[in-house]
Amino acid sequence: MTPEKPPKPTPQELRVARQRRRTARPRDLADALGVPEAALVAAHVGPAITRLRPAPGPIFDEVASLGPLMGLTRNAHCVIEHSGRYGAAIDVELDEAAAAFAFAQIERRKASVQLYDAAGDAVHKIHFDDVPAGFSGLVDALRHDDQADELALAPRQAVLALVPPPAARALPPAFATPLLERLAASGLPVGITVANAATRQRYHGAVANVVATGPWINVLDPGFNLHLREDRIAHAWQAGDTVTAVAEDGSPVVAFTLPQDLDLGAAAAG
């Protein structure tokens, strides 16, 4: 007999859980509670969190006038963070139709705008170092009519697995750390792409400060951060100048566009 699933936490129960674990990252807490991150955010709609119309175009137009910011895209295994302005330093490609929910938040004197898909998984986040003077105008302009503390969420869609092209060369799953360390030592520019079901964010430039923290391998440079769970890479391959890494289910982890002067064989070997 299949055991019954535990009941979904109510918004009130989510608020209590958040109060008890204030230092937990929202995604980690949502995972621990068995709910999508957007459900946890929606449960706190009120003075600090406002539901917005899920309109990425107008949202990006509004934030463009608010000064420097940081754009963040993540999947279950990798996070990319890049500071600057959209269309200049920050290169983001977002499927606008996939953005089903959006929220503006002010927490610890810092503002953010967060976009989620229909299942409640984050597709892109915009963070500010403070609360810009025009942030309240953004909230007023994009405020959603529905400010309820619960969302009608759709089931998660099946993962579309990536497969290597016929001519691709297989790489060891643990290639990323020696690759990043070699890039840091050489100063050569590299392209780094992190994608989820709705968003693709790219960085192109050099990396310098590569730091391992527990299971994470990190690039911690001014204006650019990468956080990668290399242990989640199940398969990797190179096709031309592009290296692709995927998880066990075939979902994307991270991709690198290599400089011509880099010997990947030496980098992957450490």
N, C-alpha and C positions, 0 to 999 in steps of 0.2 A: 504494500500500500504506500502510495506516494505521500510523504508528509506535507501538510498544508503550509503554504507560505505564511510567515507572520504578517499581521495587518500593517498596512502602510502607516507610518507615523503621521499624526495630525499636525497642522501648522503650529498649534500650541506646544506639542511635544517637541517639534523641531526647535522652537524658540528656547525651550528649557534646556535642550541638549546643547545649543549654541552658548547659552549663558554659562553652562557648566564647563565648557571647553573653549574658552574665549581665544586661546592661543593657537588652536588647531586651524590649519588651512581649510577654507570652505570645501574644496574638492575632497580632501582627505576625510573631513567630518561627514560629508554627504555619503561617501563610499562606505564609511563605517556604519552609517545609519540605514544604508540600503535604499537611498533615494538619489535622483539626479541632483546635480548642484543647483540648477535653477529652482527646484522645489524648496531648497533651503533658503535661497535668496528671497524668493517670493514670500516665504513665511514671515519675513522681517520688513515687508513693505510698510512704510510709515514715515516718520520724520527723517530718517537717514537713508532710506531706499525708496526710489520712485520707479514704478514701471513705465517704460517708454514704448512708443510705437516702434516695432521692429523694422526700421527703415535705414539700412546701412548707408545709403547714399546721403540722405539728409544728416545723419549722425556724423559722418565724416566731414561733411560741409561745415557743420556747426563746430566741431572740435578744431578745425583748421584755424579758426580765429582765436583760439584760446591759448596759443603759445606752445612751447615744447612739451612733449608727452612721451610716453613709452607704449608701444604696441606689443601685445603678447599673444602668441598662438601656441597651443599645446595639443598634443595627443596623449594617450595613456602612458607614453614612454619618454617623451622629450618635450622640452619647453624652449621657445626662442623669445627673447626680449630685446627690442631695439628702440633706442631713444632718438627723437628728432621730430620730423614732420612727415605726414603721409605724402607720397608722391615724390619725395626727395630722399631722405635717408631711409624711411620705412617703406618697404616694398611688400604690399599685401594684395593678394587676389582672393576675393570673397564671393561666394555664390549667394547673392542677395536673397534669392528665393528660399534658401535654407535657414535664414535667420528668422526664427519664429517668436522669440522673446528677447526683450532688451530691458536693462535696468541701469539707472544712475544711482551711485552710492557715494556717500561721504562717511569715511571711517578714519579715525585717528587723524583728523584734519587733512585728509587726502581724498581727492575725488577720483572716481572711475566710472567708466561706461562699459557694460558687459553684454555680450551678445550670445544667445544660446539657440540651439536647434530645437526641433519639435519634440525631441525626446528629453530635452533639458540639459544636454551636454554643452559645455562652453565651446564656442567656435572662434571667438576673438574677444580680447579685453583691451581697454584703453585706460592707462593709468597716468595721473598727474602727480607731481611732487607736492602739490598743495591743493587748495580749492581756488581755481582761477576766478577772476572777477566776473567773467561772463558765464560761469557754470549754471547759475540759477536760470539764466535766459535760455540755455540749452534745454534744461529740464522743463521749463514752461512751454517751450516751442514744440517739444516732442512728447509731452506727457500723454500717457495712454488713458482712455476713459475708464478702463477697468483697473482698479487698484486693490483687487481682492488679494488675500494672502495665500491663495491656492491656485495652481495652474492645471489646465486640461492637457496632460502630456501624452504624447504618442509613444508606442513601443519603439525601442531601438531597432534600427535597420541592420540587416546582416552586413558584415564587413565584406567589401569587395577586395579580394586578395590580389596583391601584386605578384606577378611572376616574371622571372628574368627572360629577356629576349634570347633567341637561340645562340647568338654569338657571344653572350655575356661570359665573363670570367668569374668563377666563384671565389669569394674571399672568406677568410676566417671571421666568425662573428665578433671576435674581440679586436677587430681592426681599428676601431675608432680612437682609442686612447693613443696608440703610437702614431696614428695619422695626425691627430691634433697636436701632439707634442712635437712632431717633426715640422708641422706648419708653424708652430710658435717659434721654433728655433731658426727657421729659415726666413721668416718674415714675408713669405709669399702669400698673395691674396688667394682666397678660396671662396667659393659659393656654398652657402649652407641653406637648406630648405627644410622646414618643418611643416607638415600638413596634417589636417584632419579631414573629416568628411565634407566640410564646407569651405575651408580656408587653407590657403597656401601662403606662407610668409618666408621671404628670402632675405638673406644677408650676403653682401659681397665685400670682402675686405680681408685684412690680416687679422690673426688672432695672436694673443700674447700670453695671457695668464691662464694656464690650464691647471686645474686643481681637482683632485679626487676628494670626495666627501662621502664616506660610507659607500653605498652602491652607485652613487652619482659621479659622473665625470663632468666637470663644469668648465666653461670659459667665462671668466669674470673680468671683462675689460670695461673701461669707461664707455658707456653708451651702448654696449652690447654684451648680453649674457646668453649662454646656452647651458641647459641642464639636461643631461642624457643618461638614461639608465642603460648602460652598455650591456648589462646582464640580460636585458629583455630582447636583445637582438638575436634572432634565431637563424637568419639567413642574410647574406650580403653578396652583392655582385657588382662588377664593373662593366659598363658598356660605353665605350668611347671614353670621354673625360668625366662621366657621371658614375658615382658610386651610390647604390641604393641599399638601405638596410631595412628589413622588415621583421615584425614579430612572428611568433609561432603561427598566428592565424592569418598571416600574410598582410596585415595592416601596416601602413608606413610608419617607420620610426624616425628616420632622418635620411637626407640625401646630401651628397657633397659634389660640387662641380670643381674638379681639380685643376690647378695651374699646370701649364705645359711642362714646366721645369721640375715637377715633383716626380720622383721615382716611387710609385705606390708600392711596389714590391718591397723596397727597403723600409718604407713607412709602416706597412702592415706587419712586417717582421719585427719591428721595434728596434 
